[in-house]
Amino acid sequence: MSKPDKSAAKNKTPSSKPLADEYGNFHYRADEVGSGGQGVVFRTTDADLAIKQPLDASCTPDKNANLRDRFQNIRLLPLPLRIPISLPLAILRDEPGYVMRLLNGMKPFSVLDLDGKTKAELREAVAAKKQEIPKWLAAITDKDKALLLLHYASTGSTRRRLLALSKCAAILARLHSAGLVYGDISNKNVFVSDPDSREVWLIDADNLRFERSEGGNAVYTSTYGAPEIVQGRDKNRPRTDCWAFAVMAFGALALCHPFIGKKVLEPDNNVAGWDAEPAADGAPSDLDEQAYAGYLPFIDDEDDDSNSAVSGLTRELVTTPGLRRLFQETFGVGRTQPHRRPAMAFWALELVKAFDQSLPCPNCKMSYFADNYEKCPYCDASRPAFACAKTNRWKVFIPADVKELALTHRLCNPFSVEHNDDTEYEAVLDFAKKTAIPVRGTRPLPDGLTFEFFEAAK
């Protein structure tokens, strides 16, 4: 079943009454930070702790939730070591809910989306001249589109999204390799840190379980559910996690939903004739609901353009050929044949590969794939100087302002979803002398590693 609407819960002011847990510790709820398939998460006055409370269909605390059994079931699961998932620490004593870890300063992935509140704040800031529309956006007549791109650039552009999505995919790949299903992927359950620390955590562990084909409820977030779940034909599986993740990734990178195309946005142009294809059996009458339930083609489908895209960023600007293949396999043939959807390890690899081959533009703060452009495709500024660290396995593009570089495991070793981001070597770069030497006190650089330095494009 889909999760209840949390809008009513969001309007409630958190209680200042202390909440005691089973060990006698007291906790004070603060602001709401996210919601999942079965509840809502509040920060506490302790920066590293949060409270998760289950909600019933009326968006009030679910006093019938059997949290103790759920708590024990999660504890018994064979979770991979050091996996960044926020697990229950203690059950609340007098109210339904439990205490869980939440890293200080982390925010839901949805902060990278331009929601109505953020758009209104941006619009007010521009009107009050507290926020300036940069020159590269000034010529855009559609002001909402300009605000969308301004927010996209200010929240890390494509590079930040690629890295965060890769880390999320790696977490899911590790869960799947242990035989577990996450069950409720959405931009509210994935938490990201600031761009410098690059941390990614999953916060809602309630639905962690072994894969099963029958029994239990299928939990998903509206617009993220795989067709077979929304249509009631199957339960949560690793391949349904893969679908929900791909929906989140496509929306974050391309700024549109993978199934909201011209059939939905331009219905007047899709007048049904005598030879029109009839709606599938059981399909809802609402076009949006048909799209979210997987009854309509992928907006970038290579074989069916009946629901082609009418919005979003140009795919070549924000995705590599490898990523576009993964989206095609997931949303094209994988829409009706779930077993064809690529596993999460492929997503982790292609996303971080795309991150490593992109560069930020110093002028407009957008990023792009340096192999493809000698000028920024957004603001037309010349491509800046950069270096390329390369082995026979991998290559990484390094902006010229980087002086000390952490060389990751993936550069010199087979790709690993657990260790790919671990530091293997550290180097000091000198762009003037075009040299790279080991940081003092660290291991010598491997023989197969080479550095090539590129001047700024003319």
N, C-alpha and C positions, 0 to 999 in steps of 0.2 A: 504494500500500500504506500501511497505517497505521504509525506509528512504533513502535519497540520500547518495552517498559516500562522506565522509567529507575529503578525502585525499587532495583534492585541497585546501580546506579552511585551513587545518592545516599548509600548507606551506606559508601562508600569514603572513607577519609581522603585528601585531596589530598597528593600527594608534595611533600616539602620540597626535592627535588632540583631544581636550576635547569634550566630548559629553554631551549636556545639557538635563536634563529631564524636565518633564512638570512643575515641581515646581521651575525651575531655578537653580538647583544644577548641578555642573559640575563633570564629571567622566572621568578618563583616563583608557583606556584598557591596560591590561598587557598580561600575557601569557594565552594560552588556557588551560582550565582544564577539559573539557568534552563536549560531544555532545549527543543529544537526537534525537528523531524521527523527530523533526521539527526545529532544530537549533543547535547553538554552544554557549558554555558558556566561557566567558573570566573573569579572575580576574581583579580587578581594583587596583589602588594605595591605596584605602581604604581596609584594610585587611579583613573587614567583609562584603564587598559588591562585587557583580559580575554583569556582563551584559550578558543577553541572547539575541542573535540575530537570527531571523528566516532565514533559507536559502531556496532558490528555487532549482529546479532540477539541475541547473548549479553550485551550491555551492556558489552563491553570495547572498548578503543580499536581502531578499524578500520584495520589496517595496510595494507589493500588499497585504501583510498580514494584516488582520484586527485585530490588537493587542488590540485596545480599547474594542471591543466587547468581545474578548477572556478574557481580564483582568477583565471586569465586570462579566462575566459568572463565572469565578473562585471565585471571591469575594462573589458571592451569594450562592455558594455550602455549604451544611451543614457539614463543616469540623469538626472533633472532636477537642476538646480543646487541646492546647499545643502539637499538633501532629508535629513531626519534619520533615516538608516539607517546602522547600524554596519557598515562594510565591512571586509574583510580588509586588514591592513597588511603582514603578513609571515608566511611559512610557517615552522613549526617544523622544525628540522633533524633531530633524532633520534627524534621521536615524531610520530604523526599529529596534525595540528591546525594552527591558525594564530592569530596575534595580531590582535585587533581593538580598536577604540576603545569604551570604555564610560564614560559620564559619571559622575563621582564622585557617590555618594549615590543614584543611580537604582535602582529596584527593579521587579521584574516586576509587571504589572497584577494578578497573582494575590494580591498583598498586600491588595487590597481585598475579597477573598473570605475568609469565615470557614472556614478549613480545620480539620482535627481538632486539630492542634497548637495553633493560636491559640485555639480554643475551650477546650481543656484549660487553657491558661494563664489565660484569662479566668475560667474557673470556679474555679480555684485562688485567683486574686486576689480574687474576690468572697467565697469562703469564708474567706479570711484577712483580710477587711475592708480590703484594700489598694485595692480597686476597689468603689465604691458603685454599686448599681443606682439610677438616678435615679427620682424619684417617678412620672414619666410611664410608666415601665416596670414599676414595682413591682406593679401590679395584674394583670400578665400571668401566668397560672398556668403556662403552658408556659415553663419556664426557658430551654430551648434557643432558643426564639423571642425571648425577652428578650435573651439574649446576642447573637443575630444582629442585632437592631436596635441594641444598644449598640455593636457593632463597626461597623455601617453608619454610625452617627452619628459615631463617633470617627475614621473614615477619610474624612471629608469629605462624607458623605451624598450626595444625588443630584447636587448642584452639581458636586462634584469629578469624579464619574463622567461627567456630561454633557460637561464641558469636555475631559477626557482622551479620551473616545471621539470627540468631534468632531475633535480634532487627529489621532488615528489615522486616522479616515476621510479627512481631507484628504491625509494622506501616501499612502494607498492610491489616492485619486482621481488624484493626480499621477502615480503609477506607471502606472495604467491609461491615462492620457492619453498616455503615452509608448509604449503598446503592450506593457507589461510586466505580468507576473503575480507576486504575492508568493508564494502557494502554500501557506503554512502559518500562517494566522492563529490565534493562541490567546493566552490570558492569560499564557502563559510567554514569548512572543516580543515582546510589547509592554511597553516599560519606561516608567515614570512617575517624575517627580521629586517632591519635596515640593510641597504645594499652593501655596506662594508663587511658586516659579519656573515652574511650569506647563509643564515640558518633557515631551515624549513622543517616544520613539524606537522604531524597530523594530530588533531586534538580530540576527535570523537571516537573513542574505542568501544562504544556500546555494541556496535554491530559486528565486531571481529568474530569470526567463526570459521569452522571448517566448511569447505564446499559441500553443499547438499542439494539434491534435486527435488526434495519434497519435505514438507514440514516447516513450520515457522513462517514469519511474515517476510515479504520482500520489501525492504526499505530503500527508498531513493529520494532524492531531492528533485522537485519539479523542474523540468527542462533538461535534466541530466540522466534520466532513466533510460536504460537500454530498451529497444522496442519489445523484446520478449518479456521484460518485466512489466513495462507499462501496459502491454496487451494481455498480461496475466498468463503467459505461456511458460514461464520459467521462474526460477529463484535467483538469488544473488550468486554469482560465480566470478572467478577471475576475469572472464571475458566481459562480464557486465561492468566490472571495475575499469577495464580497458576502454569501454565505450564512454563511461562518465568522464574519465580522465581526458579522453580525446576531445569531448565537448568543451571541457574547461580550457584545454590548451588552445583549441581553435578560436574560441571567443577571446582569450587573452591576447593572442597574437594578431588575429585578423580583425578584431573588434566587431564581430557579428556572429550570430548563431549559425551552425553548419546546416540547418534545415529551414531557416527563415529566408526564403528566396522570393522570386517574383510571383509564384503561385499564392503566397501569403500576402506579400506587400503590394502586389498589383493585381488583385482579384478581378478588377474590371476588364483586364486584358486577357482573362482566361475564361471567356464565355463558353459554356458547354454547348456543343453541337450534337448532331445525331450520332457522330462517330467518336464522341468524347469518351475517354476511359472512365468506366464507372468507379465509384469509391469502393475501396476494399471492404469486405464483410467485417462488420464490427467497428469500422472507422468512425470517430466522432464527426459531427457535422461542422464543428468549428475548425477553421483552417490552421490556426495556431496549434490547437490540440493534435491535429493530424500530423503536423510537422514534428512536434515534440515526441509523439508516439512512434515515429519512424515510418509513417505511411507515405511520406513524400520523399523524392530523391534528394540526395546531397546537392548543395548549391554549386559545388565544383565537380559534379559527377562527369566523368569523361565520356560516358555512353548515353546520358540522358540530360538534356539541357532544359527540360520543361519547368524546372524550378531553379533556374540559374540565379546567380548572385546579383543583387542590385545595390549592395552597400559593402563596406569594409575596406581594409587596406589591401593593396595589390599583393597577392600571395608571394610573388617573387621577391618582394621587399622584406618580408618578415619570415619566410620559410625557405629552407633549402630543398633541392630535389628529393633528398632522402626523407624529409618530413612530409613533403607532399605525397610521396608514395604511401607513407603510413596513414595519412588522412584518407587517401583513396581506398586503401584496403579496409579500413575501419568503417567508413561511412558509405562506401560504394557497395562492393560485394558483401562486406561485413554487416551491412544493415539487415540483410535477409539470411545470411549464412554466418552466424556468430563465431563459429570455429575458425573462420578466416581472419579474424581480427589479430593484428600483431600483438605479441606479448609485451609486457611493460619494459623488459630489458632493452628491446629495440628502441623504444621511445627515449629511455634514459641516454642511450648512446647517441642517437641522432640529435637530440636536443642540445647536449653538451658539446657535440661536434660543431653544431651551428653557432653556439655561443663562442667557442674558441676561434671561429673564423669570421667573427664580426668585429667591427671597430666603432667606437662612439665618435660622433662628429663634434669637435670642440665648439663649433659655431651654433648649432641648433639643438644639441644634446640628444638628437636621434641617433640610431645606430643602423649599420648596414653591413652587408657581406663584402669585405674588402677585395676579394677576388673578382667581383662582378662590376665594380664601379671605381672610376678614378676621380669622380666628383660625388658629393653627397646627393642622393636622389631627392632629398627633401628641400635643401636650401641652396644647392648648387655650389657649395664651398668645396675647394680642392681637398682631395683625400690627404690627411696628415701623414707625417713620417711614422713608420712603424717597423717593428722587427718581426721575424718569423722564426720561432723555435720549431725544429722539425726532426723527427726520427722516421724510421721506416714504418712506424705504426700510426703516427699522429702528427698534426701540426697545430700550432697556437700562434695567433697574431697578437702582438704586444704593442700597445700605444707608446709613443715616444716619451711620455711623461713618467713612465714606470722606471724606477731606478733599481729596485730590488725585486726579483721575480721568484715566486714559489713555483717550482716545476712539479706538476702533479703526477700521480701514479699512472694515469692514463697515457701520458706522453711516452713512457718508456716500458710499459707493461701491457699485457692483454687487458681489455676493458673489464672492470669489475664494478658491479652496482654497489658494493660495500666500500671499496677502497679507491674508487676512481678519482676522488677529490683530495686524497691524502697527499701531503707534501713529500716528495722523494728527494729533491735536490733544491738548492737555493743559489741563485746567480745574481751578480751585480752587472747591470748593463751600462755600457758607455756608448751612446749613440754617436757622439763626436768621433770617437776612435773606432767605432764599429767592433766592439769587443764584448765578450761575456765571460766572466770568471766566477768561480765558486765564492760564495760568501765565506768570509773567514771562519774557520772552525767547522765547516760542513764538508760533506763528501765531495771528492772530485767529480766533475761532470762526466757522464758516460761517453765512450768513444763514438757511439752512433748518433749523438746529438749535435746538430749543426744550427748556426744562427745566420740568418740573412737579414741585412738592414736595407730598408727602402726609404728613399728620400720622399719628401712631400710631392704629390703630383702637381704638375704645372697647370 
